[in-house]
Amino acid sequence: MRDIVSKSVKLNRDLDRYIEKALEQDRPVKIGWGRAGDERPKNGEFGVITHLPKGARVLCLGNLGDCSGIANLGGTFTLRGSAGSMLGAFQESGKTVVEKDVGNNTGFMMCGGEISIQGSVGDSAGSGMVGGSLLVRGHAGSKLGSGMTGGSIVVMGSVGSDPGIGIGGGRIIIAGSCPPPPDGVEMRTIKKSEIKEFSDLLDPIGISLSEDALVLEPQKDMHGEERIAEAFISEGFENISLFPNEDTLSDHTPLDHYTLLVPGKGDSDGLLLRIPWLISLKSTFGNEDWEGLDVPAIVRVKPREVDLLLVDSENLAKSVGEFGNCAGLVLDISDFPGQNDAEIEAIIVSLISRMVDSSIVMLRGNIDRVEYLFRLVRDLDLDGAIVECATPCGSRLAASLPKIGLASKAMGIAAAGKFVMLELQHEPDAKDLLIAVASGCSAVVSSISDGDPSSKIRVMSGDLRGWMREIGIDRMERIGRRNLRANDFDTAAISGLRLVGYERPLKMWLDLR
């Protein structure tokens, strides 16, 4: 672990303890000063001072990195210094004040509360903003308020190009110079009622809006309702067959279809799957079918000790309250569009700071960006990845196999012992599980149809044992691509598998074995 990551994680863990005591005593927490009051400013820590609870007050001295002060739940954060990108992102409530400049994406997808920047901000400040107020005393870069749907942005200085691009709601008030807005954005002068409205925000810091200030709003009836193409899987593994090994198994040969997911942190416990199938659902808590069942699952809320918690932009702020009772987390990076590697890492730091070191940490992403997904797993030294196979164009699962195999080989995923899981839209059968494992995946992820999961897993286990005897493998790690065959030429061409009746893959796939 890099030194700056260790420092950032330590700061968050120490701060959580300080805040707990400070709330009991109704006092603020000061960071960046020694016990004697001498200045010891922070320098470069990222993903820190996040998820502040209601009533918490934190004063920090120094210059912080990306994703500082994100996901505030109601506390007050004052920074005597500067910060990197995504300052105050995903804020639900509370107040954040920065006395110097901050980077790009300030207040990204904030939902409420107030962010006040005494200096200037970079590009895309307030992008994706849903609610709350963002005040910038200095200047703002390009694409101010891009894609915002609610809330208010006030910039006392000048702004860069394309202010309000893609705006769907809310207001942007600019007191300085402003370039012509892009299509879909309406510009007008401020109303007297709006000057009065924002006086409560501006008067405490000694500034005010004049009547020549400009207001940007979405142009009425400019665009129709935006519809996101639905992702789907057009074809499963029905055209792939299982092929037996030369060695056969006797009827009394013991079979092992368990899968152990061991985090790469020197811990020997890990997460045990009875079969290579990780079920995804909203929650196992309060579900009668899951009471007393120790089968791991991926959930969005209220995880058990054996569950993984799926984290995205919607539950990022509240997710930290669930970490004390789960086996790890899965961060859905497809739900954080446009974020760079450093910002993703900073988000992860803010989360793992609240988890035990033995927790499993994985990323979830789409098959179309699988190389990027695997590179992040490798570069950030995470435990693995879940590859969502559905695409807007319709994915053929056979075509996903070489994509995953080649990307895994190129990024050294398999060699490093990282987990790779295949996410399907349909409930798998035993054959699907074996094909996925034979292709280099640790497990399959999918939802479950109505019914008792315990019974389904028991039936699936029996089917798995039957297939394992049929193809001559006594444990899951013994199955590989040599045990797979394409039933037709088209499937062989897109999958890289050997065609039934042929001894070798098609010429185009000879480099992937």
N, C-alpha and C positions, 0 to 999 in steps of 0.2 A: 504494500500500500504506500502510495506516494506520501511524503511528509505533509504536504498541504492538505491532503485528504484526511490524514490522521488528526491533524490540528483542527480541522473543521468538525469532524465527528466528535472529538473531545469537547470542543466548545459547546456544541449542542447538548451533549449529555450533561456537562457541568451546568449549563444554563437551565435545563429542566429542573435540576435539583434546587438551584438558587430561586427559581420562580416559585416553586412549591412553598419554600420557606417565606419568601417575600410576600406572597398572597396572604399567608397566615398573619403576618405582621403589618400588612398594608403599607409596604414600602417599595420603592423602585429597585431595580437591579442595575448596577453600573459595570460596564465591561470596557477594559482598556486603561484602567487605572490600578496601581498597586494599593496595598493596604494603607500605605502612608500618603496616598493621594498623588503619588508620582505617575506621570503619564507613561503608559505602556500600550500604545495604539496597536490595534489589529491590522494585519497587512495581507490581503489576498484570500482570506478564508471565504469559502463559497458554500451556498446552500445552508446558511446559518441564520439563527434568530428567526426561525420559521414557526408556523402553527401556534402563534402566541394565544393563550386562552384569554377569555374575558377578564378584565381587571388587571392583567399583567402590564407592568411598565418597565421598559428596558431602554437604557441610555448607553450607546456604544461610541467609543472613540476609535477612529481608524478608517482605512480604505478597504472595503470589502469587495469580494468578487461577485460572480453571477448568482442569481436566484437568492439573494439575501432578502429576508423579511417576507417571504412568500407565504401564501395560505394562512394569513392572519385571521384568527377566529374571533377577535374582539379586543385584543390588547393594544397597547401603544408602544411604538418603536421609534426612537429618535436616534439618528446617526449623525454624529459630528465628523463628517468626512464625506467620502464619495462611495459609489457602488457601481458594479458592472451591470450586465443586462438583466432583464426580468425582475427588477426590484419591485416588490409588492405584488407580483403576479398571483392570480387566483385568490386574492384577498376577499374574504366573505364579510368581514366587519372590522372595526377598529380603526386606528390611525397610524400612519407612517409618515415621518418627517425626515428629510435628508437635507443637510445644510450646504452640500456642494453638488457637483454634477453627477449624473447617473448615465448608464448606457442605454442600449436599445430595449424595446419591448417593456418599458416601464408600465406597470399596472396591467400586464397582459391578462386578459380574461378575468379581470377583477369583477366581483359581484356586488360589493357594497363597501361602506366605510369611506375613508378619506386618505389620499396620498398627496403630500405637499413637498415639492422639490424647490428648494431655494435657489439652486443653480439652473443648469440647462439639462435637457434630456436628448438622447439619440433618436434614431429612427423608430417608427412604429410605436410610439408611446400610446398607451390606451387601446392597442389593437385587440379586437375581440371583446372589448369591454361590455359588460352586461348591466352594471349598475355602479353606484357610488360616484365619488368626485375625485378628479385628478387635477391638481393645481401645479402649474409650472411657472415659477417667477422669471426664469430666463427664457431661453429660446428652445425650440423643438426641431428635430430633423424632419425627414420626409415621412410620408404616409401616416401622419398623425391621426389617431382614431380609426385606422383602417379596419373595416369589418365590424365596428362596434354596433351594438343593438340597443344600448341603453346607457344611462348615466350621463355625466357632464365632464367636459374637459375645458379648463381655462388656461390659456397660455398668454402671459403678459408680454412676451417678446415676439420675435418673428418665427415663422415656421417654414419648413422646406416644401418640396414639391409634393403633389398629390395628397393634400390634406383631405381627410374624410373619405378616401377611396373605399368603395364597397360598403359605406355606412348604411345601416338598416334602421337605426333609431338612435335616440339620444341627441346631444348638442355639443358642438365644439365652439368655444368663444375665443377669439384671437384679438388681443389688444394691439399687437404690432403689425408688421407687414405680412401679407398673405398672398401667395401666387394664385392665379385663377384655379378654381377647384376642378376636379375631373368630372366626367359625365356621371350623372346620377346624384350630384351634390348641389344643393341650392345654397347660395350665399345671400345674406341680408344684413342690415345694420341691427344692432342690438336694441331691444325695447327698454323703456324706462322701468317696466315691471321686472325685467330680467336683471337690470343693474341692482335693483333693490333686493331681488331674490338672492343674488350672489354676494351681497354685502356681508351676510353672516359668515361666509367663508373667507372673505378677503380682509374685512376690517381688523380682525385680531393680529394680522401681520402688517398692518399699516399701508395697504394698497387698495386701490379701487378701480373700477371700470369706468371709462368715459363713453360718451354717446357715439363716438366714432368706431367703437369696437365692432368686430364682425362676428356673425353667427353662421355656422355651417350646419345644415340639416339635410336629411335624405330628401331628394326630390320626389314629390308625390307621383305615384303611378308611372314611375320610370321603368321599373322592371317587373316582370312577372315573378311569381313565387319560385324560388330556387328549389330544384329537386335533385337530390343526390341519387345517382344510379345505384340500384340495389346489387350488391355482390352476391354471387351464387356459384355453386359447383355443378357443372353440366354433366360430368361423368365421373363415376367412382372407380373402384378397382375391379370392376366386373370382367374386364378383358385381361386380367393378370392371373396366372395360375401359380400354385405352389408346386415345386419340383423336389423330389426326395433326394437325400444323400445316398451314397453308395452303401454306407453302413446302415443296417436295420437295428431296431431295438427289440429286446425281448419284452414280453408282457409284464414282467415284474421289474423292469428298469424304472427307478425313481425319476420323476419329472419335476423340474423347477421352473415355474413360470412367473416367479416373483421378480420385481424390478426395484432395485435400491437406488434412490437418488441421494447421493452423498454430496453435500456442499463442499466446495473447494477451499475450506478454511481449516483443514486439519481436524475436523470433527468426524467421529466414526458413527454417529447415530443415523442421520439422514432421514429420508422419507421413504417408507416402504409401500410399494404398490403390489397388491396381490396378483393383479394382471396389469399389463401395460396400457391401462386406460385411466385417464384422469377426467372425472366428470365435472362439468362446469354448470353452475346454477347460481341463482341470486343469493341464497343462503341455506345452510344446513340447520341453522338454529330454529328450533320450534317446529321442524319438519318431522312428523311422526315416522316417516320412512327412514330417517337417518338417526333416530334416537338409539343410542347404544351401539351404533355402527362406527367402527374406527377406520373406515375406508377414506383416504384423503380425497379432497375435492378442491376446485377453484371457485371461490365465492366473491361476491361484491360487498357484503356486509356480514357482521357477526360470525367471524370464522371460529372454528374449533382449533385445538392445538395441532391437529394433523392437517389442517387446511392451508391453502395458499390464498392470499388476498389479492384480487385483481384491482389495480389502482389506475385510474384515468383522471382526466381533468375534472370530472364531476364529483368524485369522492376524494380528491387529493387532500383537501383541507381536513376532512373529518377522518381520514384513514388512519392517522397516527394513533387515534384512540383505540384502534383495534389490534395494534401490533403486539400487545402483551400476551395475546392468546392465539397465535398462529405460527405455522411452520416457516413462513416466508412470504414474499410478495412477488407479483408479476406486474411490471410497469408496461402499460399499453402505449408504446411510442407512437403508434398510428393516430392516437388521440392528441398528440402534441405536434401538429404540423409546423414545419419551418424552424423548429428548434435545432440548434447545432449540437455537436458532441459535448462541448463544455457545459451547455445548459442542461442537457440530459443528465450528465454526470452530477451536476449540482442538485438537480431534483432528487436523484438517487441518494446523494449524501444526506439531504434533508430527511429522507425516509429511513435509511439504515441507521441513522443516529439514534433512532428510537427502537431499534431491534437488537436482539442478542447476536453476537458474532457468528453463531452457528446457523443463523437463518439462511434459507435459500433465497436468492435474488435472481430473477429472470426478467427478460424482456419479451414482449409480444409485438409482432409486426407482420406485415403482409408478404406473401410469396413474391410479389412483383418487386419488392425491395429487400430480398433475402440477403444479398451480399452486404448491404448497409447494416441490416440487423445483426448479422454474424460478426461484422467488424466491430460494432459497438460492444457486443458481448466479449470479444477478445480484448479490445483496447481497455475496457473498463474492468476487466477480470471478473465478470459475473459468472453465474453458475450455468446459464443456458438460455435457450430461446424457445418460444412457442411460435410456430409459423402458421398464420391463418391462410388457408388455401383458397377461400372464396375470393373472386375478383369480379369487377363490374362487367367484364367481357365473358365471364363464365369460365371457370377453371376445369381442366381435365386433370384429375389427380395423378394420372400416369405421367403427365408432363411436369408435375411438381417434383417428382423424385430426382431426376437429374439436376434440376435447379438447386435443390437442397444439397445433393451430393457434391456437385462441383463447387458451390459456395462454401460448404463445410471444409472441403479439401483446400481451397484457396486461402481460407482464413484460419486454417489450423484448428478448427473447432473440435473435431473428433480426436485429433492427436492430443489436445489439451484436456480431454476428458469432460468436455462441456455437454450438457443435455440438449437435445433437440427433440421437440415434440411437434407433431402434426395435428393441426386443428381442423376438424371436419364439421360440416353442417348437419350431418345425419348421425344417428346412433350406429356405431360400428358393430360388426360381428367378429368372431374369432379370426376369420381369414384376413379381415382388414387390419387387425392388430399385428398379425404375423408379417404381412406385407410391409407395414410401416417399420417394424423392427428390423426386418431383413434389409430394408433400404437405409439403415443407419440411424433411425429415430429411437429414442428411449421409450416413447409412449405416444398414445393418441389422446387428444383432447376433444371432447364433444359434450353437448348437452345430453340429457337422458329423457326419453319419452316417459309417459305415465307408467307407473308400476313400482314395485318394490326393488330398490337398487341392490339389496342383499341377494334377492333371488336371481336377478339378472347377472350379477357377478358370479354367483354359484353356477348358473347355467353356462356362462361364458368360460369359466374355468374348465368345466367338463369338455366343452368344444375345443378349447385350446389343447388340452391333453390328448384328445383324439387326433388333432392335426399334427401335434408334435411326434406322436408315435408313427403316424403315416409318413412323415417326411424324414424321420430318423434323427431328431434332435432331443437331447435330454434337458437342455436349459436354453433360455432365450438368447444368450450371447453366442450360441453356436449357429444361429441362423444368419444367412447373408444373402447378397444379391445372387449368388450361385443357385439359391433355392427359388428364384423367381423366373417365370417365363411369360412372355407376351403371347397372347392367343392369336394375334393377327399382325400383319406387317405394319399397319398404321400405329398400333400401340407400341410395337418394337421401335419404330422410328422416333416417337416422341418421348419414350421412357428410357431408351438405352439398354433395355433388357434383351436377353437372348430370345429369339423367335422360337416358338415350339418346333422341335425337329432340327434346330440348328445348334451347333456346339459353341459358337462364339457370338458376341453381340454384333450388330451391324457395324460396318466399317467406321461410321461416323462417331461411334461411341467406344472405340477400343481403348481410349485413354482413361476411361472411368471404369474401374473394376470393383 
